[in-house]
Amino acid sequence: MSRTSKFMTEPISCDMDSPKSTPATFRETEFEKRRGVSRIEVRTGFAQVHVSEIAAPAMVGRLKVLKAVSEQQVSIDFLKLTPSGLSFLVSEDRAGAVQTVLEASGFSFVVSSGRSIVLVHAVNMRDEEGLISRIVQTVIGTNVSVDHIGDMHDRLLLVVKDADAAKVAQRFRESLIPTELER
């Protein structure tokens, strides 16, 4: 008889009264993350680009900016439209290329190096009443200047100066992540 056929023909049984057949303690698999803030992450190495005073219609000027940046093969993150322009993040090592192309195109802009993204992870954060406001209230309490705030279904992203990122992240860890005793 082959191994396969022997396996297929033997019944599966377990006598719970027998110490020999008592199953080992199983570790529960967590399929869903707990509600509330679960993790704080800091990503460094960004520069913020803010283009302003784009002539009307602003959308045409915004598209020219984005096309000029894309022709330099620079990836952008955190795109935000402003009433007369736009802003976005680029990798700090590509900030010089963006500055060069924007200067050549005649746009009014500022490139601010040394930016970080602080990410506050929380499952279904938009459904947690008051959670986003507690996060914003916490960052306001640090007296740190926040360049941008954006949210997704499971995280809030804040753009701050590199020098402030660790301070903000630590404050979030202290005030928003429950200790084991609180869970």
N, C-alpha and C positions, 0 to 999 in steps of 0.2 A: 504494500500500500504506500502511496506517495505521501509526502508530508502534507500536501494540500488536502488530499482526501481524508486523511486521519483527522486533521484539524476540523474539517467540515462535518465530520460524523460524530465528534465528541460533544456531548451537551455541555452547556455552560451552566454552572451552578455555584452557589455560595451558601454555605450553612453558617448563618450569622451567630449561632450559638457556639460554634467551634472556634477556639482562640486561633487556631491555625488558619482559618479562612477570614478572619476579621480584616477588613480592608485597612490599608495604611491611612493615616490622616491625610486628607487631601487639602491642598491649598486652594482656596476659592479664587477663581479667575474673575477679575474685575472687568466687566464688559463696558461699563459706562463710567466716566470720570465723575467724581463728586461735584456737586454744585459749588459755586463760588470760585474764587481765585485759586488756581492750582499751581501756577508757575509764573515767574518773572524772568524775562530774557532781555539781554542787552546785545544789540548788534552795532558794531562800530565801523568806521571807515567810510563815512559819507560826507558829501558836500551838498548844501542846499543852494538851488538856483532859483532866483525870483526875477522874473521878467515883468516889467511894468510899463505903463504909458504907451500901450499898443494903440495905434489909431483905429478908429471905427471903420469897418466892423471888426470887432475884437477877434471873432472866430477865425477870420482870414489871417490875421497876424499870428494868432496862436498856432495855427497850422504851419505857417512859415517857420516859426521857432522850432516846432517839433520835427519838421522835415530837415532843417539845418543840423539839428542834433543827431537825428537818425543817420544822416549821410556821413557823420563821423563815427558811426557804429558804436554809439554810446547808449547803453541801456539806462532807462530812467525808472524810478520808483516814486510812489507817493505823489502822483500828479494831482494838483489842485488848481482849479480855475479861480481867478480873482476877477473883480469887475473890469479891470483894464489890462489883464495879463494872465500869467500862470506861474506856478512854482512847482518844483519837483526835486527829488534827490538823485544824485549820481554817485557812483563810486568815487571816492576822493582822488584816486589815481587818474581819473578821467576828467576831473574838474578843469584842468588846464586846456584840454581840447575843447570843452564846451565854452570856456571863456574866449578862446581864440575865435571860434566860429560865430559867437554872438557879437563880439566886437566888430568883426568883418561885415556882419549883416546890419549893423547900425541900431541894434536894439538897446533899450535902456534896461540894465540888469545889475544884479548883485550876486556874487558867488560867495557863500559863507562856508568855509571849510570847518572840519572838526565837529561833525554832527554824528549823533548816535540815534538809534531807534530803540526805545524801551517798549517791550511788548508785555502786556498783562494778559495772561491766558486764563480764560474762564469759560466753561461749557455753557452754551445758550445764554451768554451774558445779557443779551437784549431782553430776555424773558425774566431775568432776575431783577425784581423791583428795587430801584435805587442803587444798583451796583455801579453803573457807569458814573453816576453822580458822586458816589463815594470815592471812586478812583480819581475823578477830576478834583474833588475837594482835597484829597490827599496830596496831589501834585501841587495844588495851589498853596497848601500849607508848607511846602518846601521852599517857597519864594524863588523857584527856578523859572526861567523864561522858557515857555514851550512854543516851538515854531509851528507845529501842526499836531492835530489830534485826528485820528481816524479809527473807525471800528469795523469789525467783521462779526460774524455770528459767534465766534469763540475767542476773540481777543480785541484788545484796544491797543493802538499804536500811538506813541508819542515821540516826536522828534525834538531832541534837546541837544545842547552843547555836550561834547565829549566829557568835559570837566564836570558836568552835572549828572551824567547818566548813572554813575554808581550811587550817588546820594539818593536819587529818585528811586532806583531799584531797591535799595536797602529800606527806604521808608515804606515802599509797597510791601516788601516781605514782612516787615514788622507789623504793619497795620491791617493788611488784607488777607494774609495766608494764615489760616487757623493752626494753632499748635495741635499736637496729638491729643492733648487733654480736652481741647475745645470741640473736637470732632465727634 
